[in-house]
Amino acid sequence: MELSTALILGLILLVILWRKLSRPKGFPPGPPALPLLGNLLQMDFTNPLKNMKEFSKSYGPVFSIYLGLTPAVVVRGIKDLKDVLVTKGSDFADRPQNRLTLAVSGARGLVLAPYGQAWKEHRRFTLSTLRNFGLGKKSMEERICEESTHLIQELKHNKDNLYDPHFVVDNAVSNIICSIVFGRRYEYDDPTFRDILNLVHEHMKLATGFWAQLYNAVGFVKHLPLPHQKIFRNVKIVFAFLGKVLEEHKKTRVPGQARDYIDFYLEELDKDQDGRNKPSFDAENLFTCMVDLFVAGTETTSASLEWSLLYLMLHPDIQDKCREEINKIRGDREHLDYEDRVRMPYTQAVLQEVQRFASIVPLGVAHSPIKDVQLNGYTIPKGTMIITDLSSVHYDESQWKYPHEFNPENFLTKEGELEKVDSFLPFSAGPRVCLGENLARMEIFLFFTAMLTHFEFQWPDKSPPDLTPVFGVSQAPKRFKMRLVPLT
């Protein structure tokens, strides 16, 4: 009797799971899913882009997969991506909420917060504060150029060695956002800060891995000693570091004399005393905004610069052409200005080609519709996770002259002028376009041209480097060593 009862209960559970994994009428097609695990075992989470490309061949540019019991719609190709990001951008501007998102961000902040009044207020406030600290102005350029001086000096100290540029580039980039948010920079030999940056990069890889997806799919694994526990250990350490920074600010700030983003936000909180504060501004949102700016302001920009060094060493002719253009425009000045870029089509084309070919943020950040919406003839219910495969347009053979090779000509006209290409989406697009796009572009240009002004970069081996990316929220190159040849 007990056995028959167990069998009946088991069959009922299988029927429930089958119904849960059955795609509703009008939903995009996709590969058959396993009970409980969905399509998790059919995907290589060390780099799922190949799986998505293969699924797309069978099911089209808009298809669905199951991450455990959670359906997700994958969107590939310029037509449907533009629909999601731009044409129907407001309809798809929400963020899906899963166990990991809620555990880390609490559905607050600038990146993972739901689309609504609170998010809009924080985005406006952050953009305004960035402008107060010089974004788009000469003062921000001076901040970056000053940091580039530290970067060049550090590189010169290692000119006689085979050198891994990861830590110094990472630290230099992070110092820009730290100066804006925290009001300070960190020395390149600061072991605590180096450890924090390492944990941030590790988190960005773990958050897209199999064990994170399993945790999202099956909540009870949270309590098991599995690899996903490292995510929470890392987050705890990084949050403790940032929490200490915040507490120091609270003790040392002078009302009315804001030094940085934190101080400006604390002044917003002061307004609560007379009822002028926006309801969404609170201590929890301040902390999450700090985290978002610190992580986003470091990860993708440093990866872009590391990829640029690799590609220049693989293509010394391109490196020489960039340097020739830099020196022509720079003249006898110590460094270039950001506005000089408009007279430097080749260098701009190289930097854009780095971002295209490396596809630094291949899947962007997941979207979600705020209501039931139509996409490519399918009905996408409110709240569905939307995975935007931005990498699909960066290698689209119908969109590029040289889709599968590193070639700046992808962004140049026959006359050598810079050409705008609609299928270039390194920062996504639409209402959720990367908030730090302008800052990242300025940093990449100024750091890149400073390094090329002072050094020739050489690959030290006869065998070429391994260009297989380390997949995560952003794709970084594998660690490498190079030879620095000073020019000045």
C-alpha positions in Angstrom: 0.0 0.0 0.0 2.8 2.4 0.9 4.7 1.5 -2.4 1.6 2.2 -4.5 1.0 5.5 -2.7 4.6 6.5 -3.3 4.3 5.6 -7.0 1.0 7.6 -7.4 2.6 10.6 -5.7 5.6 10.2 -7.9 3.5 10.1 -11.1 1.5 13.2 -9.9 4.8 15.0 -9.3 6.1 14.1 -12.8 2.8 15.3 -14.4 3.1 18.6 -12.5 6.7 19.0 -13.6 5.8 18.1 -17.2 3.0 20.7 -17.2 5.4 23.2 -15.6 7.9 22.6 -18.4 5.4 22.6 -21.2 5.6 25.7 -23.3 2.3 27.7 -23.3 0.5 28.4 -26.5 2.2 31.2 -28.5 5.5 30.9 -26.5 8.8 30.6 -28.5 9.9 27.0 -29.2 13.0 25.5 -27.8 14.8 22.2 -26.9 13.0 19.6 -24.8 13.6 20.1 -21.1 14.3 17.7 -18.3 12.1 17.6 -15.1 13.3 20.0 -12.4 16.6 20.8 -14.2 15.2 22.0 -17.5 18.0 22.5 -20.1 20.8 23.0 -17.5 22.5 19.8 -18.5 22.3 20.6 -22.2 24.4 23.8 -21.9 28.1 24.4 -21.3 28.1 27.2 -18.8 31.8 27.8 -19.1 30.7 29.5 -22.4 27.0 29.0 -23.4 27.3 31.2 -26.5 27.9 28.1 -28.7 24.9 26.3 -27.3 22.7 29.4 -28.0 24.0 29.6 -31.6 23.2 25.9 -32.2 19.7 26.2 -30.6 19.0 29.1 -32.8 19.8 27.1 -36.0 16.9 24.7 -35.0 14.4 27.1 -33.4 15.1 30.5 -34.9 16.4 33.9 -33.6 13.8 33.9 -30.7 13.7 30.7 -28.8 13.2 29.5 -25.2 15.2 27.4 -22.7 14.4 26.3 -19.2 16.8 27.2 -16.4 15.4 24.7 -14.0 11.7 25.4 -13.9 12.2 29.0 -15.0 11.5 29.7 -18.7 13.9 32.1 -20.4 13.6 33.6 -23.9 16.9 34.0 -25.9 16.9 36.8 -28.5 19.5 36.8 -31.2 20.1 38.9 -34.4 19.8 42.6 -35.0 16.1 42.8 -35.9 14.8 41.1 -32.8 17.4 42.6 -30.5 16.5 46.1 -31.7 12.8 45.3 -31.0 13.6 44.3 -27.4 16.2 47.0 -26.6 14.9 50.0 -28.6 11.6 49.8 -30.5 9.8 48.1 -27.5 12.5 49.1 -25.1 10.2 50.4 -22.3 8.0 47.2 -22.6 11.1 45.1 -22.0 12.9 47.4 -19.5 12.3 45.3 -16.4 14.8 42.9 -14.8 13.9 39.3 -13.9 14.3 38.5 -10.2 15.8 35.2 -9.1 17.2 33.8 -5.9 20.8 35.0 -6.6 19.7 38.5 -7.6 17.5 38.9 -4.5 20.3 37.6 -2.3 22.9 39.9 -3.6 21.1 43.1 -4.6 17.7 42.8 -2.9 16.1 44.2 -6.1 17.7 47.6 -5.4 20.3 49.8 -7.1 21.1 50.7 -10.6 21.7 47.5 -12.5 19.3 44.8 -11.3 16.6 46.9 -9.8 13.1 46.5 -11.4 12.0 49.2 -13.9 10.0 51.7 -12.0 10.0 55.1 -10.2 12.8 54.1 -7.8 15.1 52.9 -10.5 14.4 56.0 -12.6 15.1 58.3 -9.7 18.4 56.6 -8.9 19.5 56.6 -12.5 18.8 60.4 -12.9 20.5 61.1 -9.6 23.6 59.1 -10.5 23.9 60.6 -14.0 23.6 64.1 -12.4 26.2 63.3 -9.8 28.6 61.9 -12.4 28.3 65.2 -14.3 28.9 67.1 -11.1 32.2 65.2 -10.9 33.2 66.1 -14.4 31.8 63.5 -16.7 31.9 65.0 -20.2 34.1 67.9 -18.9 37.8 68.6 -18.8 38.0 67.8 -15.1 37.2 64.1 -15.7 39.8 64.0 -18.4 42.3 65.4 -16.0 41.4 62.8 -13.5 42.0 60.0 -16.0 45.2 61.5 -17.3 46.6 61.8 -13.8 45.8 58.1 -13.2 47.4 57.2 -16.6 50.6 58.9 -15.3 50.7 56.4 -12.4 50.0 53.6 -14.8 52.8 54.5 -17.1 55.3 54.9 -14.2 54.3 51.4 -12.9 54.8 49.9 -16.4 58.2 51.5 -16.8 59.3 49.9 -13.5 58.7 46.5 -15.2 60.1 47.3 -18.6 62.9 44.7 -18.3 60.7 41.8 -17.3 58.0 39.7 -18.9 55.0 41.4 -17.4 51.4 40.5 -16.7 49.5 43.7 -17.1 46.3 42.5 -15.4 46.6 43.9 -11.9 48.0 47.4 -12.9 45.4 47.9 -15.6 42.6 46.7 -13.4 43.7 48.9 -10.5 44.1 52.0 -12.8 40.6 51.6 -14.2 39.0 50.9 -10.8 40.7 54.0 -9.4 38.6 56.2 -11.6 35.3 55.0 -10.4 36.7 54.8 -6.8 37.7 58.5 -7.0 34.1 59.4 -8.0 32.3 57.1 -5.6 34.7 56.9 -2.6 36.7 60.1 -3.2 40.1 58.2 -3.2 42.4 56.0 -5.3 44.3 52.9 -4.2 48.0 52.2 -4.8 48.9 49.4 -7.2 50.7 47.4 -4.5 47.8 47.6 -2.0 47.2 43.9 -1.2 43.7 44.4 0.3 42.4 46.2 -2.8 44.0 43.7 -5.1 42.2 40.9 -3.3 38.9 42.8 -3.5 39.3 43.2 -7.3 40.1 39.5 -7.6 36.9 38.6 -5.7 34.9 40.9 -7.9 36.1 39.3 -11.1 35.6 35.8 -9.7 32.1 36.7 -8.7 31.3 37.9 -12.2 32.3 34.5 -13.5 30.6 32.4 -10.8 27.3 34.3 -11.2 26.9 33.0 -14.7 28.1 29.5 -14.0 26.3 26.1 -13.6 26.2 26.2 -9.8 24.6 29.6 -9.7 22.0 28.5 -12.2 21.4 25.4 -10.1 20.9 27.5 -7.0 18.4 29.7 -8.8 16.6 26.6 -10.1 16.6 24.5 -6.9 16.6 26.7 -3.8 17.3 24.0 -1.2 20.9 23.6 -2.6 21.7 26.9 -0.8 22.3 24.9 2.4 24.5 22.2 0.7 28.3 22.5 0.6 28.5 23.0 -3.1 30.6 25.5 -5.2 27.9 28.1 -5.2 28.7 28.8 -1.6 31.9 30.6 -2.8 29.6 33.3 -4.3 28.2 34.1 -0.9 31.6 34.0 0.8 33.0 36.4 -1.9 30.1 38.8 -1.6 30.4 38.9 2.2 34.1 40.0 1.9 33.4 42.6 -0.8 30.4 44.0 1.1 32.4 44.2 4.3 35.1 46.2 2.5 32.6 48.6 1.0 30.7 48.8 4.2 33.8 50.0 6.0 34.3 52.7 3.3 30.7 53.9 3.8 31.1 54.0 7.6 34.3 56.1 7.3 32.4 58.5 5.1 29.6 58.9 7.6 32.1 59.8 10.3 34.2 62.3 8.3 31.7 64.1 6.0 30.9 67.7 6.4 27.3 68.6 5.5 27.1 70.8 2.4 30.6 69.9 1.3 30.1 66.7 -0.7 33.4 65.0 -1.7 32.0 62.2 -3.8 29.0 60.1 -4.8 28.5 58.8 -1.3 28.4 62.3 0.2 25.9 63.5 -2.3 23.7 60.5 -1.6 24.0 61.1 2.2 22.9 64.7 1.6 19.8 63.3 -0.1 19.1 61.3 3.0 19.5 64.4 5.1 16.5 65.9 3.2 14.3 63.2 4.8 14.3 65.2 8.0 12.1 67.9 6.4 10.2 65.7 4.1 12.0 66.7 0.9 13.7 63.3 0.3 12.5 60.9 -2.4 10.9 57.8 -0.8 13.2 55.4 -2.7 16.3 56.9 -1.2 17.5 55.0 1.8 20.6 53.4 3.3 20.0 50.0 1.5 19.8 51.6 -1.9 22.9 53.7 -1.3 24.9 50.6 -0.5 23.6 48.7 -3.6 24.4 51.7 -5.8 27.9 51.8 -4.4 28.3 48.1 -5.3 26.9 48.5 -8.7 29.1 51.5 -9.6 32.3 49.9 -8.2 31.8 46.6 -10.0 30.4 47.9 -13.3 33.0 50.7 -13.3 35.9 48.2 -13.2 35.0 44.9 -14.9 34.3 45.7 -18.5 36.6 48.6 -19.0 39.7 46.8 -17.7 38.8 43.7 -19.9 38.5 46.0 -22.9 42.0 47.4 -22.3 43.5 43.9 -21.7 42.0 42.6 -25.0 43.4 45.7 -26.8 46.9 44.9 -25.7 46.6 41.3 -26.9 45.2 42.2 -30.3 47.9 44.9 -30.8 50.6 42.3 -30.1 49.1 39.9 -32.5 48.8 42.6 -35.2 52.0 44.8 -34.9 51.0 46.6 -38.1 47.8 47.8 -36.5 49.8 48.9 -33.4 52.2 50.9 -35.6 49.3 52.6 -37.5 47.6 53.6 -34.2 50.9 55.0 -32.8 51.5 56.9 -36.0 48.0 58.5 -35.8 48.5 59.2 -32.1 51.8 60.9 -32.6 50.6 62.9 -35.5 47.6 64.4 -33.6 49.5 64.7 -30.2 52.4 66.7 -31.6 54.6 67.8 -28.7 51.9 67.7 -26.1 52.3 65.3 -23.2 49.1 63.5 -23.9 46.0 63.6 -26.1 42.7 65.2 -25.1 39.5 63.3 -25.4 38.2 65.7 -28.1 41.2 64.7 -30.3 39.4 61.4 -31.0 37.2 63.0 -33.7 40.4 63.5 -35.8 41.6 59.9 -35.1 39.3 57.6 -37.1 41.7 54.7 -37.3 42.4 54.6 -33.5 38.7 54.8 -32.8 38.0 52.0 -35.3 40.6 49.8 -33.5 39.1 50.4 -30.1 35.6 49.6 -31.4 36.9 46.5 -33.2 38.3 45.3 -29.9 34.9 45.6 -28.3 33.2 43.9 -31.3 35.6 41.0 -31.7 36.0 40.3 -28.0 32.3 40.9 -27.4 33.1 42.1 -23.9 29.6 41.8 -22.5 28.2 39.0 -24.7 24.7 38.6 -23.1 24.3 42.1 -21.6 22.1 42.0 -18.5 18.8 40.0 -18.6 15.6 41.9 -19.4 12.0 41.2 -18.6 8.7 42.6 -20.0 6.6 44.8 -17.8 3.5 43.3 -19.5 2.5 40.6 -21.9 4.1 41.6 -25.2 4.5 40.3 -28.8 7.9 39.5 -30.2 8.5 38.0 -33.7 5.0 36.6 -33.6 5.3 35.0 -30.2 3.6 36.0 -26.9 6.1 36.8 -24.1 4.3 36.8 -20.7 5.1 39.6 -18.2 8.1 38.7 -16.0 9.7 36.3 -18.4 13.5 36.3 -18.4 14.9 37.7 -21.7 18.5 36.9 -22.5 19.9 39.3 -25.1 22.6 37.6 -27.1 24.5 40.8 -28.1 27.4 38.7 -29.4 25.2 37.3 -32.1 25.2 40.7 -33.9 28.9 41.2 -33.5 29.7 38.2 -35.7 26.7 38.4 -38.0 28.0 37.7 -41.5 25.3 39.9 -43.0 26.4 42.9 -41.0 30.2 43.0 -41.1 32.9 43.1 -43.8 35.1 40.8 -41.8 32.9 39.2 -39.2 35.3 36.5 -38.0 38.6 38.3 -38.0 40.1 41.2 -36.1 40.0 44.0 -38.6 39.5 47.8 -38.0 38.2 48.1 -41.5 34.9 46.9 -40.1 34.4 50.4 -38.8 36.0 52.4 -41.7 34.7 53.7 -45.0 36.7 53.3 -48.2 37.9 56.8 -47.5 39.2 55.9 -44.1 36.5 57.7 -42.2 34.9 56.3 -39.1 31.6 54.6 -40.0 28.6 54.1 -37.6 27.4 50.5 -37.6 23.9 49.8 -36.2 24.8 46.2 -35.2 27.6 47.4 -32.8 26.1 47.1 -29.3 28.9 46.9 -26.8 26.9 48.8 -24.2 23.5 47.5 -25.1 20.9 50.1 -26.1 17.6 51.7 -25.1 16.2 52.6 -21.7 18.6 50.2 -20.0 21.7 51.2 -21.9 24.9 51.1 -19.8 24.9 54.1 -17.5 28.7 54.4 -17.6 29.0 54.2 -21.4 30.5 57.7 -21.8 32.9 57.3 -18.9 34.1 53.9 -20.2 34.7 55.3 -23.7 36.7 58.2 -22.3 38.8 55.9 -20.1 39.5 53.4 -22.8 40.6 56.1 -25.3 42.8 58.0 -22.8 44.5 55.0 -21.2 45.0 53.2 -24.5 46.6 56.2 -26.2 48.8 56.9 -23.2 50.1 53.4 -23.2 50.8 53.5 -26.9 52.6 56.8 -26.6 55.1 55.4 -24.2 55.5 51.7 -25.1 55.7 49.2 -27.9 54.0 46.0 -26.8 55.5 42.7 -28.0 54.3 39.1 -27.6 57.3 37.2 -26.2 56.7 33.8 -27.7 56.7 32.3 -31.2 53.4 30.5 -30.5 50.4 32.8 -30.5 48.4 33.5 -27.3 45.3 31.6 -26.4 42.4 33.9 -27.3 39.7 31.7 -25.7 37.8 34.1 -23.4 37.1 33.5 -19.8 33.3 33.7 -19.9 31.2 35.6 -17.3 29.0 38.7 -17.2 32.0 40.1 -19.1 34.5 38.1 -21.2 38.0 38.7 -20.1 41.2 37.3 -21.8 43.2 34.6 -20.1 46.1 36.0 -18.1 49.1 36.7 -20.2 52.6 38.2 -20.1 54.1 40.7 -22.5 57.3 42.5 -23.3 57.4 46.3 -22.8 59.7 48.3 -25.0 59.8 52.0 -23.8 59.6 54.6 -26.5 60.2 57.7 -24.3 
